[in-house]
Amino acid sequence: MNISEAESPYGIMAKTCGCVDKKRKVTYSLIDSYHSLCHDKKDLILGQIEACQRLAKYTAKYGRDEVDRQAIENEIDELKMVLDLIQ
């Protein structure tokens, strides 16, 4: 019998949305995982920060829009502030 692990190594995926005229936002998608019911607020915020950092890396690598980069950096700053408040 072959058993494979189908769970993604990342729990949350981030992407930017919105048009150039309006404020860009970062949205999140929870990736199906076996332990999705075990996450608390701190775990979710840490996952969002990690997802934003990955998105920022790909944005810089592929030379994406400056507006996207700024939106991602603002989101990371806000998430870190919220993390400090709940600890």
SULJO-V276929 format. One line per field, one symbol per residue. ss: DSSP state (2 for helix, 1 for strand, 0 for the rest). phi: phi as a letter, one per 40 degrees, with the letter a starting at -180 (. if undefined). burial: + if it has 16 or more other ideal C-beta (glycine too) atoms within 10 Angstrom, else -. A space follows every 50 residues. Layout:
ss = ???
phi = ???
burial = ???
This chain:
ss = 00000000000111111000000011111100000222002222222222 2222222222200002222222222222222222220
phi = .bbbcccccbcbbbacahcccbccbbbbbccdacbccccbdccccccccc ccccccccccccgcccccccccccccccccccccccc
burial = ----------++-+-+-------+-+-+----+-----+-----+++++- ++--++--+--------++-++--++--+--------
